[in-house]
Amino acid sequence: MNPFGRQRNAPAEPKPRPAAVLLASPGLPFSDDAVAAAIAAAGGEPIRVLSIAKIYGTALGIQHPGLLPSKREVQAQEDIVADAVERIERMGGKVRGEIVATRDVGKTFVRAAVRYSVRHVVLVPTEASRLRRLVEGNPASTLRRRLGEDVQIHVVERPFSEA
């Protein structure tokens, strides 16, 4: 037994199944327009649903359990992903969903897009102020900059609801 992780002759981790579309949200529910855009872009191929459970804190490596997502926040993300998966399956799509806890939303979306070899990313934008987007970054800009022209980015604006 190797004390440093995997055994020397152990089989490699299986490659994830590729998907045509990554339906991504920074923790917000998926609108009907976003689900419809993902199904249209997939063209019958698999869709991967990804939602973020936000970790708050700094990149200084300071560990504090209060900065991690609570059980209630994780459950809310599980409900969001389960709802999107159910809606896509009802419309006849092949889908898998997952939740990732992270500080950097854009970087996580880029890693998922590369990992699943997607051709399209359907993104639900954040509801952040200009200052917050300046500090945390804009996931759509990060995706466009890091993925280049190989992957099409579709930002589905949330409908304005009148109060």
Secondary structure, 3 states (H helix, E strand, C coil): CCCCCCCCCCCCCCCCCCCCEEEEECCCCCCHHHHHHHHHHHCCCCEEEEEEEECCCCCCCCCCHHHCCCHHHHHHHHHHHHHHHHHHHHCCCCEEEEEEEECCHHHHHHHHHHHCCCCEEEECCCCCCHHHHHHHCCHHHHHHHHHCCCCEEEECCCCCCCC
